[in-house]
Amino acid sequence: MKPEVEFKETVRYDLTGRAALITGGASGLGLATARKFLSSNGRVVIADYSDSVLEVAKHLAAQYGKGYVYGIKCDVTNEEDIAAAVALCVEKFGELDILVASAGIGGTNNSIADETLENWNKVNQVDYTGVMLTNKHAIMQFRRQGNGGAIVNLASMFGLVAVPSNIAYSAAKGGVVNLTKAAGSAYADEGIRVNCVCPGVINTPLVPEDQKEMYRKLHPMHRIGEDFEVAAIITFLVSDDARFITGAAIPVDGGYTSV
C-alpha cells in the first residue's frame, strides 16, 4: 500500500508514565495511535474485537518493550468487556490516564428509505453506544483516581456533515460529536478532557485501490489521509500541550468539511 505522503516526525510529545486504553487498537487508526503513544514513551492496552489482538500486542511488545503494551479481546457493545479492559489497564499500570475510543464499523450503505433496523442497530451499537460505554467507564476510573484524564473519540467528517448514502454511520458519528461536547463540558472542572477527531478518508487496506482516485477528488487537497496524520493529532490532544482543549471536534479531512 503506497502512502499518499511520506511519514515525517516533526513534533514528539512526551507521554512518559501515562497509561492508555485504545479500543479498536489491533488495526487501522487504533493501531497507528498505539504505535505513536508507545514511541512517545506511553504505556498502552489495546482492546479489540479481533482474535488477533493478543498477537498484535505481542509484536508491539517485541518492538517497544515488554511491560509497555498488553492486549485484551473486547466487544465495545458489551459493558462487562469494557470494564474488564479498564481493569486490565489499572492492573498492569496502576492507573488509567488516557482513553482513545477508536473501535467502529461502517455498516451497509443505505439511504434512509432503504435502511434496515438490523443495520441501524448494529452500526449505532458499535459506533455510538460503544463510545458512550467506553467514555463512561474511563471517566468513572478517572474520577476514582482524582487526577483528571484525557479522552479522544473517533468521529468522522461525516459526523460534521451528512453522508446521505449511509444514514446509520452519519447519524452515529454525529452523535459522537455531540456526546464529546457534552462529556467534555460536564467534567471539565475535574480536569477530565474529552475531544474527538473527525477524519476524512484514510489510506488503509479497507480502501480499495480502484476507489482511491474517487476518494482523492472528495478532498480539496486531492489526496486521502494517512493513519499517522490522524494519530499525531490524537497524541497532541491527550498531551499537556492541549490541556485547555475540551469538547472540541477537530476535522482531519484535507479540507472536506470547509467547502
ABEGO torsion letter per residue (X at the ends): XBBABBBBBABBBBABGBBBBBBGAABEAAAAAAAAAAAAGBBBBBBBABAAAAAAAAAAAAAAEBGABBBBBBBAABAAAAAAAAAAAAAAAGBBABBBBABBBAEBBBBAAABBAAAAAAAAAAAAAAAAAAAAAAAAAAAAAGAEEBBBBBBBAAAABBBAABAAAAAAAAAAAAAAAAAAAAAAAAGBBBBBBBBBBBBBAABBAAAAAAAAAABAAGBBBBAAAAAAAAAAAABAAAAABBGBBBBBAGGAAAX
